[in-house]
């Protein structure tokens, strides 16, 4: 797959992560200020490392807000609900299957075959991944990512990061 990501976006992600980004295929979501907040990544990085997290959250402010949700015990509660609510379990299973199919279409990596990320489909291990999936695909794909996003509310309020943002221009 050919990388079509603008250099300005790659630079913004590098600033967010504090290191050069790896394996970025596409910007999947932006915060209201225009900065990337979720990227789509290769299932195998350039150095050969398998990378199961196809939708990688890059925004440090959002990551911090999600960390607060994780510390609240929400992941345990969600994992318990998967076991008790068959409709939720089926929807979460569909999110897992959709994630796998999309990643497989990018490339087959035997080491991560049938492994998604975030604990799908049987538990909740990482809300960052589930929120990234929801932001990348929109509402209705990952029910627990959608719930976490709803709990976050307007997480970008008070964020001044957009003051110096310049809309990236596609590389030719």
N, CA and C of each residue as an Amber inpcrd file, in Angstrom:
protein
   516
   0.8500000  -1.1730000   0.0000000   0.0000000   0.0000000   0.0000000
   0.8960000   1.2350000   0.0000000   0.5710000   2.1970000  -0.8260000
   1.3680000   3.4030000  -0.9600000   0.9530000   4.4080000   0.1140000
   1.9440000   4.9800000   0.7690000   1.6880000   5.9730000   1.8110000
   1.2930000   7.2900000   1.1570000   0.0870000   7.7710000   1.4670000
  -0.4160000   9.0250000   0.9110000  -0.5870000  10.0860000   1.9990000
   0.1580000   9.9640000   3.0780000   0.0070000  10.8760000   4.2040000
   0.8820000  12.1060000   3.9840000   0.2820000  13.2760000   4.1470000
   1.0040000  14.5340000   3.9670000   2.1300000  14.6520000   4.9930000
   3.2240000  15.2340000   4.5770000   4.3660000  15.4100000   5.4770000
   3.9830000  16.2200000   6.7150000   3.1250000  17.2170000   6.5410000
   2.6930000  18.0180000   7.6980000   1.9870000  17.1470000   8.7340000
   1.2100000  16.1770000   8.2860000   0.5530000  15.2520000   9.2160000
   1.5740000  14.3470000   9.8990000   2.5290000  13.8430000   9.1290000
   3.5740000  13.0070000   9.7310000   4.3610000  13.8000000  10.7730000
   4.6430000  15.0630000  10.4830000   5.3490000  15.9260000  11.4400000
   4.5050000  16.1540000  12.6940000   3.2010000  16.3790000  12.5000000
   2.3080000  16.5860000  13.6490000   2.2600000  15.3420000  14.5220000
   2.1800000  14.1650000  13.9090000   2.1490000  12.9150000  14.6690000
   3.4740000  12.7100000  15.3970000   4.5800000  13.0260000  14.7510000
   5.8880000  12.9140000  15.4140000   5.9330000  13.8130000  16.6490000
   5.4090000  15.0240000  16.5330000   5.3520000  15.9310000  17.6890000
   4.4730000  15.3410000  18.7910000   3.3390000  14.7750000  18.4170000
   2.4400000  14.1840000  19.4040000   3.0910000  13.0130000  20.1380000
   3.7660000  12.1580000  19.3880000   4.3430000  10.9360000  19.9590000
   5.7120000  11.1670000  20.6060000   6.3850000  12.2380000  20.1940000
   7.7360000  12.4690000  20.6870000   8.7610000  11.5680000  20.0280000
   8.4160000  11.0350000  18.8750000   9.3090000  10.1600000  18.1000000
   8.7840000  10.0900000  16.6730000   9.6120000   9.6540000  15.7300000
   9.1130000   9.5140000  14.3580000   8.0060000   8.4440000  14.3030000
   6.9310000   8.7160000  13.5830000   5.8760000   7.7030000  13.4490000
   6.3490000   6.5600000  12.5560000   5.7450000   5.3910000  12.7570000
   6.1210000   4.2130000  11.9760000   4.8920000   3.5970000  11.3310000
   5.0120000   3.2340000  10.0860000   4.0000000   2.4500000   9.3990000
   2.6640000   3.1330000   9.1670000   2.6250000   4.4450000   9.1450000
   1.3420000   5.1430000   8.9670000   0.8870000   5.0650000   7.5130000
  -0.3380000   4.5970000   7.3510000  -0.9460000   4.5170000   6.0270000
  -1.8940000   5.6730000   5.7500000  -2.5650000   6.1360000   6.8020000
  -3.6330000   7.1030000   6.5950000  -3.9860000   7.7810000   7.9210000
  -4.4180000   9.0190000   7.8410000  -4.9940000   9.7010000   9.0050000
  -6.4730000   9.3280000   9.0130000  -6.9340000   8.7320000  10.1020000
  -8.3080000   8.2300000  10.1670000  -9.2530000   9.1670000  10.9070000
  -8.7090000  10.0150000  11.7770000  -9.5520000  10.9160000  12.5470000
  -8.7210000  12.1200000  12.9580000  -9.4120000  13.2440000  13.0770000
  -8.7750000  14.4890000  13.5130000  -9.5910000  15.0840000  14.6520000
  -8.9040000  15.7530000  15.5610000  -9.6100000  16.4740000  16.6090000
 -10.2030000  17.7450000  15.9940000 -11.0820000  18.4140000  16.7060000
 -11.6940000  19.6220000  16.1360000 -10.6890000  20.7030000  15.7290000
  -9.4830000  20.6980000  16.2980000  -8.4870000  21.6930000  15.9060000
  -7.8050000  21.3310000  14.5890000  -8.0610000  20.1270000  14.0910000
  -7.4790000  19.7000000  12.8250000  -6.3050000  18.7540000  12.9500000
  -5.7700000  18.5850000  14.1410000  -4.6460000  17.6710000  14.3230000
  -5.0950000  16.2180000  14.1450000  -4.2040000  15.3740000  13.6370000
  -4.5100000  13.9470000  13.6110000  -4.7110000  13.4560000  15.0500000
  -5.6520000  12.5450000  15.2410000  -5.7370000  11.9080000  16.5530000
  -5.7900000  10.3890000  16.4560000  -6.0460000   9.8410000  15.2630000
  -5.9640000   8.3940000  15.0500000  -5.3610000   8.1650000  13.6720000
  -4.3710000   7.2650000  13.6240000  -3.7620000   6.8820000  12.3510000
  -4.0100000   5.4030000  12.0970000  -4.0110000   5.0530000  10.8310000
  -4.0950000   3.6500000  10.4240000  -2.6710000   3.2040000  10.1170000
  -2.2780000   2.0600000  10.6760000  -0.8980000   1.6000000  10.5270000
  -0.8090000   0.2560000   9.8130000   0.3570000   0.0280000   9.2810000
   0.6880000  -1.2580000   8.6640000   0.6320000  -2.3580000   9.7210000
   0.2190000  -3.5740000   9.3470000   0.2320000  -4.6680000  10.3130000
   1.6420000  -5.2230000  10.5830000   2.5950000  -4.8520000   9.7340000
   4.0010000  -5.1920000   9.9820000   4.8080000  -3.9300000   9.7220000
   5.5680000  -3.5030000  10.7250000   6.3680000  -2.2870000  10.5930000
   7.5820000  -2.5340000   9.7070000   8.2260000  -1.4640000   9.2770000
   9.3770000  -1.5660000   8.3640000  10.4980000  -2.4410000   8.9070000
  10.6540000  -2.4890000  10.2360000  11.7220000  -3.3040000  10.8220000
  11.3130000  -4.7660000  10.9980000  10.1170000  -5.1280000  10.5150000
   9.6420000  -6.5050000  10.5860000   8.7620000  -6.8140000  11.7920000
   8.6080000  -5.8710000  12.6930000   7.8120000  -6.0860000  13.8980000
   6.3280000  -6.1900000  13.5560000   5.6640000  -7.2870000  13.9940000
   4.2100000  -7.3570000  13.8280000   3.5570000  -6.2690000  14.6760000
   2.5210000  -5.6140000  14.1370000   1.8790000  -4.5150000  14.8470000
   0.3580000  -4.6810000  14.7360000  -0.2700000  -5.2890000  15.7540000
  -1.7020000  -5.5820000  15.6650000  -2.6110000  -4.3590000  15.7950000
  -2.1030000  -3.2440000  16.3210000  -2.9360000  -2.0640000  16.5470000
  -3.0690000  -1.2620000  15.2660000  -4.0680000  -1.5950000  14.4790000
  -4.2650000  -0.9470000  13.1830000  -4.6500000   0.5210000  13.3410000
  -5.4860000   0.8400000  14.3240000  -5.8870000   2.2160000  14.5720000
  -5.1760000   2.6930000  15.8290000  -4.1840000   3.5250000  15.6230000
  -3.3110000   3.9470000  16.7160000  -3.6440000   5.3800000  17.1060000
  -3.9650000   5.5650000  18.3620000  -4.3170000   6.8760000  18.8860000
  -3.0420000   7.6970000  19.0940000  -2.9980000   8.9240000  18.5720000
  -1.7790000   9.7310000  18.6430000  -1.8920000  10.9700000  19.5200000
  -3.0890000  11.4240000  19.8040000  -3.2840000  12.6720000  20.5380000
  -2.9870000  12.4880000  22.0270000  -1.9810000  13.1750000  22.5640000
  -1.6520000  12.9860000  23.9790000  -2.7570000  13.4480000  24.9220000
  -3.4830000  14.4860000  24.5560000  -4.5800000  14.9560000  25.4100000
  -5.6730000  13.8870000  25.4940000  -6.0650000  13.3510000  24.3550000
  -7.0720000  12.2980000  24.3290000  -6.5800000  11.0540000  25.0620000
  -5.3260000  10.6910000  24.8450000  -4.7590000   9.5190000  25.5270000
  -4.8280000   9.6910000  27.0430000  -4.5490000  10.8950000  27.5240000
  -4.6250000  11.1590000  28.9600000  -6.0350000  11.0300000  29.4930000
  -7.0020000  11.5480000  28.7420000  -8.4040000  11.4480000  29.1550000
  -8.8490000   9.9860000  29.1940000  -8.4260000   9.2080000  28.2260000
  -8.7690000   7.7850000  28.1950000  -8.1030000   7.0730000  29.3700000
  -6.8640000   7.4360000  29.6790000  -6.1800000   6.8490000  30.8360000
  -6.9610000   7.0570000  32.1260000  -7.5930000   8.2120000  32.2550000
  -8.4230000   8.4840000  33.4320000  -9.6060000   7.5210000  33.4750000
 -10.2230000   7.2720000  32.3230000 -11.3160000   6.2930000  32.2720000
 -10.8220000   4.9030000  32.6420000  -9.6570000   4.5250000  32.1280000
  -9.1090000   3.2060000  32.4480000  -8.8650000   3.0600000  33.9490000
  -8.3470000   4.1100000  34.5690000  -8.0510000   4.0690000  36.0040000
  -9.3230000   3.9730000  36.8500000 -10.4610000   4.3260000  36.2790000
 -11.7260000   4.2960000  37.0270000 -12.2850000   2.8910000  37.2100000
 -11.7080000   1.9070000  36.5390000 -12.2270000   0.5410000  36.6110000
 -13.2090000   0.2110000  35.4910000 -13.3530000   1.1270000  34.5450000
 -14.3140000   0.9390000  33.4670000 -14.0430000  -0.3250000  32.6510000
 -12.7930000  -0.6690000  32.4420000 -12.4790000  -1.8470000  31.6260000
 -12.9990000  -3.1210000  32.2890000 -12.8540000  -3.2360000  33.6030000
 -13.3910000  -4.3950000  34.3270000 -14.9110000  -4.4710000  34.1790000
 -15.5600000  -3.3200000  34.3230000 -17.0220000  -3.2710000  34.1980000
 -17.4570000  -3.6970000  32.7990000 -16.7740000  -3.1830000  31.7790000
 -17.1280000  -3.5310000  30.4050000 -16.8870000  -5.0160000  30.1420000
 -15.7700000  -5.5500000  30.6310000 -15.4690000  -6.9750000  30.4460000
 -16.5500000  -7.8400000  31.0840000 -17.0160000  -7.4600000  32.2580000
 -18.0860000  -8.2010000  32.9330000 -19.3800000  -8.1280000  32.1230000
 -19.6720000  -6.9830000  31.5460000 -20.8910000  -6.8230000  30.7560000
 -20.8750000  -7.6900000  29.4990000 -19.6940000  -7.8720000  28.9060000
 -19.5870000  -8.7390000  27.7230000 -20.0460000 -10.1520000  28.0740000
 -19.7040000 -10.6090000  29.2670000 -20.0760000 -11.9570000  29.7040000
 -21.5600000 -12.0740000  30.0410000 -22.1840000 -10.9680000  30.4090000
 -23.5770000 -10.9840000  30.8680000 -24.5810000 -10.5880000  29.7880000
 -24.1480000  -9.8460000  28.7920000 -25.0530000  -9.2770000  27.7970000
 -24.7250000  -9.8710000  26.4230000 -25.5400000 -10.8280000  25.9880000
 -25.2350000 -11.5330000  24.7400000 -25.3060000 -10.6060000  23.5240000
 -26.1920000  -9.6250000  23.5510000 -26.2740000  -8.6820000  22.4320000
 -24.9980000  -7.8400000  22.3330000 -24.5140000  -7.3590000  23.4670000
 -23.2570000  -6.6120000  23.4930000 -22.1040000  -7.5030000  23.0390000
 -22.0810000  -8.7410000  23.5090000 -21.0150000  -9.6750000  23.1250000
 -21.0130000  -9.9000000  21.6140000 -22.1920000 -10.0270000  21.0140000
 -22.2700000 -10.2180000  19.5530000 -21.7800000  -8.9760000  18.8080000
 -22.1630000  -7.8120000  19.2830000 -21.7230000  -6.5690000  18.6310000
 -20.2080000  -6.4060000  18.7490000 -19.6590000  -6.7510000  19.8880000
 -18.2110000  -6.6610000  20.1090000 -17.4820000  -7.6900000  19.2300000
 -18.0770000  -8.8680000  19.0730000 -17.5220000  -9.8990000  18.1850000
 -17.5100000  -9.3900000  16.7460000 -18.5840000  -8.7140000  16.3170000
 -18.6200000  -8.1550000  14.9580000 -17.5350000  -7.0900000  14.7770000
 -17.3080000  -6.2730000  15.8070000 -16.2360000  -5.2720000  15.7390000
 -14.8890000  -5.9540000  15.5450000 -14.6660000  -7.0210000  16.2800000
 -13.4330000  -7.8180000  16.1710000 -13.2700000  -8.3610000  14.7500000
 -14.3340000  -8.9570000  14.2130000 -14.2660000  -9.5570000  12.8730000
 -14.0290000  -8.5000000  11.8010000 -14.6600000  -7.3510000  11.9400000
 -14.4720000  -6.2540000  10.9910000 -13.0260000  -5.7560000  11.0270000
 -12.4970000  -5.5950000  12.2220000 -11.1230000  -5.1460000  12.4290000
 -10.1530000  -6.1180000  11.7430000 -10.3540000  -7.4260000  12.0070000
  -9.4800000  -8.4470000  11.4110000  -9.5380000  -8.4180000   9.8860000
 -10.7350000  -8.3210000   9.3440000 -10.8820000  -8.3320000   7.8830000
 -10.1950000  -7.1250000   7.2560000 -10.3500000  -5.9690000   7.8730000
  -9.7230000  -4.7740000   7.3170000  -8.1990000  -4.8640000   7.3910000
  -7.6760000  -5.3470000   8.5150000  -6.2220000  -5.4770000   8.6440000
  -5.6740000  -6.5300000   7.6860000  -6.3910000  -7.6220000   7.5330000
  -5.9530000  -8.6860000   6.6240000  -5.9030000  -8.1850000   5.1820000
  -6.8140000  -7.2840000   4.8220000  -6.8180000  -6.7170000   3.4740000
  -5.5680000  -5.8770000   3.2160000  -4.9760000  -5.3380000   4.2720000
  -3.7270000  -4.5750000   4.1320000  -2.5600000  -5.5220000   3.9390000
  -2.5450000  -6.6090000   4.7070000  -1.4660000  -7.5760000   4.6000000
  -1.5970000  -8.6590000   5.6480000  -1.2130000  -9.8720000   5.2880000
  -1.2730000 -11.0000000   6.2130000   0.0080000 -11.0590000   7.0370000
  -0.1480000 -11.1170000   8.3420000   0.9800000 -11.2530000   9.2590000
   0.6590000 -12.4430000  10.1650000   1.2910000 -13.6030000   9.9220000
   0.9360000 -14.8180000  10.6570000   1.0250000 -14.6800000  12.1780000
   1.9770000 -13.9000000  12.6630000   2.1700000 -13.7730000  14.1130000
   0.9780000 -13.1250000  14.8170000   0.1790000 -12.3610000  14.0950000
  -0.9680000 -11.6880000  14.7240000  -2.2890000 -12.1400000  14.0990000
  -2.2500000 -13.2510000  13.3770000  -3.4590000 -13.7790000  12.7520000
  -4.5310000 -14.0180000  13.8090000  -5.7150000 -13.5180000  13.5790000
  -6.8770000 -13.6600000  14.4530000  -6.7630000 -12.8940000  15.7730000
  -5.7340000 -12.0680000  15.9070000  -5.5700000 -11.2350000  17.1000000
  -5.8710000  -9.7940000  16.7050000  -6.8270000  -9.1820000  17.3600000
  -7.0750000  -7.7730000  17.0940000  -6.2630000  -6.9840000  18.1070000
  -6.9090000  -6.1760000  18.8470000  -6.2230000  -5.3620000  19.8450000
  -7.2610000  -4.9180000  20.8610000  -6.8160000  -4.4590000  21.9940000
  -7.7350000  -3.9370000  22.9940000  -8.4880000  -4.9930000  23.7630000
  -8.1970000  -6.2840000  23.5060000  -8.8790000  -7.3700000  24.1860000
 -10.0250000  -7.9850000  23.4000000 -10.3630000  -7.3840000  22.2520000
 -11.4710000  -7.9320000  21.4690000 -11.1990000  -9.3900000  21.1430000
 -12.1830000 -10.2500000  21.1270000 -13.6060000 -10.0180000  21.3490000
 -14.1050000 -10.4400000  22.7300000 -13.2160000 -10.8730000  23.6130000
 -13.7000000 -11.4830000  24.8580000 -13.5360000 -10.6370000  26.1130000
 -12.7550000  -9.5530000  26.0260000 -12.5380000  -8.7060000  27.2000000
 -12.1500000  -7.3070000  26.7440000 -12.0070000  -6.4160000  27.6960000
 -11.5440000  -5.0580000  27.3960000 -10.2000000  -4.8950000  28.0840000
  -9.1730000  -4.7520000  27.2760000  -7.8040000  -4.6610000  27.7730000
  -7.2160000  -3.2600000  27.5900000  -7.7240000  -2.4990000  26.6090000
  -7.1670000  -1.1850000  26.3240000  -8.2200000  -0.2880000  25.6860000
  -8.6880000   0.6990000  26.4490000  -9.6820000   1.6230000  25.9160000
  -9.1160000   2.5120000  24.8160000  -7.7970000   2.7600000  24.8370000
  -7.1750000   3.5860000  23.7980000  -7.4430000   2.9810000  22.4160000
  -7.3040000   1.6760000  22.3160000  -7.5160000   0.9800000  21.0460000
  -8.9890000   1.0350000  20.6510000  -9.8790000   0.8120000  21.6110000
 -11.3030000   0.7920000  21.2950000 -11.7980000   2.1750000  20.8810000
 -11.3350000   3.2120000  21.5580000 -11.6980000   4.5740000  21.1780000
 -11.1060000   4.9000000  19.8070000  -9.8620000   4.5160000  19.5700000
  -9.2520000   4.7290000  18.2560000 -10.0560000   4.0620000  17.1520000
 -10.5310000   2.8490000  17.4120000 -11.3490000   2.1210000  16.4400000
 -12.6460000   2.8820000  16.1780000 -13.2860000   3.3570000  17.2360000
 -14.5390000   4.1070000  17.0700000 -14.3260000   5.4160000  16.3280000
 -13.2740000   6.1270000  16.6540000 -12.9990000   7.3830000  15.9490000
 -12.6830000   7.1370000  14.4740000 -11.9680000   6.0580000  14.1960000
 -11.5910000   5.7490000  12.8150000 -12.7760000   5.3060000  11.9760000
 -13.6640000   4.5190000  12.5310000 -14.7400000   3.9190000  11.7580000
 -16.0900000   4.5960000  11.9390000 -16.2160000   5.4310000  12.9530000
 -17.4890000   6.0890000  13.2130000 -18.3610000   5.2660000  14.1390000
 -19.4430000   5.8680000  14.6010000 -20.3190000   5.1930000  15.5570000
 -20.9820000   3.9520000  14.9630000 -21.2450000   2.9860000  15.8490000
 -21.9650000   1.7840000  15.4630000 -21.1000000   0.6080000  15.0930000
 -19.7840000   0.7680000  15.0670000 -18.8940000  -0.3420000  14.7140000
 -18.3530000  -1.0190000  15.9700000 -17.8440000  -0.2470000  16.9120000
 -17.2970000  -0.8040000  18.1500000 -18.1200000  -0.2570000  19.3270000
 -19.0180000  -1.0750000  19.8670000 -19.9310000  -0.5560000  20.8810000
 -19.2310000  -0.0450000  22.1420000 -18.1640000  -0.6880000  22.5430000
 -17.4870000  -0.2630000  23.7740000 -16.5950000   0.9480000  23.5260000
 -16.0350000   1.0600000  22.3510000 -15.3230000   2.2780000  21.9830000
 -16.2760000   3.4530000  21.9270000 -17.4720000   3.2110000  21.3760000
 -18.4920000   4.2630000  21.3190000 -18.8910000   4.7170000  22.7260000
 -19.0740000   3.7600000  23.6340000 -19.4380000   4.0960000  25.0180000
 -18.3550000   4.9370000  25.6770000 -17.1130000   4.5340000  25.4900000
 -16.0060000   5.2780000  26.0980000 -15.9540000   6.6990000  25.5360000
 -16.1360000   6.8440000  24.2370000 -16.1520000   8.1740000  23.6230000
 -17.2630000   9.0360000  24.2190000 -18.4200000   8.4440000  24.4150000
 -19.5300000   9.1850000  25.0070000 -19.1750000   9.6420000  26.4240000
 -18.5350000   8.7750000  27.1890000 -18.1330000   9.1360000  28.5440000
 -17.0880000  10.2510000  28.5610000 -16.2550000  10.3130000  27.5230000
 -15.2290000  11.3560000  27.4460000 -15.8390000  12.7320000  27.2050000
 -16.9920000  12.7690000  26.5790000 -17.6230000  14.0480000  26.2830000
 -16.7540000  14.8870000  25.3580000 -16.7550000  16.1940000  25.5540000
 -15.9910000  17.1220000  24.7110000 -14.5650000  17.2300000  25.2510000
 -13.8020000  16.1560000  25.1020000 -12.4500000  16.0590000  25.6620000
 -11.5100000  17.1380000  25.1220000 -11.8310000  17.6850000  23.9700000
 -10.9590000  18.6830000  23.3430000 -11.1780000  20.0920000  23.8890000
 -12.2250000  20.3240000  24.6750000 -12.4800000  21.6580000  25.2210000
 -11.2800000  22.1550000  26.0120000 -10.9600000  23.4260000  25.8470000
  -9.8270000  24.0120000  26.5610000  -8.4880000  23.7030000  25.9280000
  -8.5020000  23.0220000  24.7980000  -7.2690000  22.6410000  24.1300000
  -6.8410000  23.7630000  23.1890000  -5.6680000  24.3070000  23.4090000
  -5.1810000  25.4010000  22.5720000  -4.2700000  24.9100000  21.4490000
  -4.2150000  23.6070000  21.2290000  -3.2760000  23.0780000  20.2310000
  -3.5960000  23.5520000  18.8180000  -4.8160000  23.9600000  18.5570000
  -5.1880000  24.3660000  17.2070000  -4.7320000  25.7500000  16.8150000
  -4.2080000  26.5350000  17.7530000  -3.8420000  27.9140000  17.4560000
  -2.7840000  28.0360000  16.3660000  -1.8340000  27.0920000  16.3350000
  -0.7580000  27.1920000  15.3500000  -0.8890000  26.1430000  14.2420000
  -2.0370000  25.4860000  14.1810000  -2.2270000  24.4230000  13.2080000
  -2.4450000  24.9840000  11.8090000  -1.7530000  24.4070000  10.8320000
  -1.9330000  24.7550000   9.4330000  -2.4370000  23.5010000   8.7320000
  -3.5390000  23.6240000   8.0190000  -4.1140000  22.4620000   7.3160000
  -3.0710000  21.8950000   6.3610000  -2.8020000  20.5830000   6.4520000
  -1.7970000  19.9880000   5.5680000  -2.2390000  20.0040000   4.1110000
  -1.2710000  20.0940000   3.2330000  -1.5010000  20.0480000   1.7970000
  -1.0040000  18.6910000   1.3280000  -1.7960000  18.0270000   0.5090000
  -1.4250000  16.6950000   0.0220000  -0.0970000  16.7660000  -0.7290000
   0.7570000  15.7650000  -0.4520000   2.0230000  15.6660000  -1.1920000
   1.7260000  15.2100000  -2.6150000   2.4410000  15.7820000  -3.5750000
   2.2670000  15.3770000  -4.9750000   3.3130000  14.3820000  -5.3780000
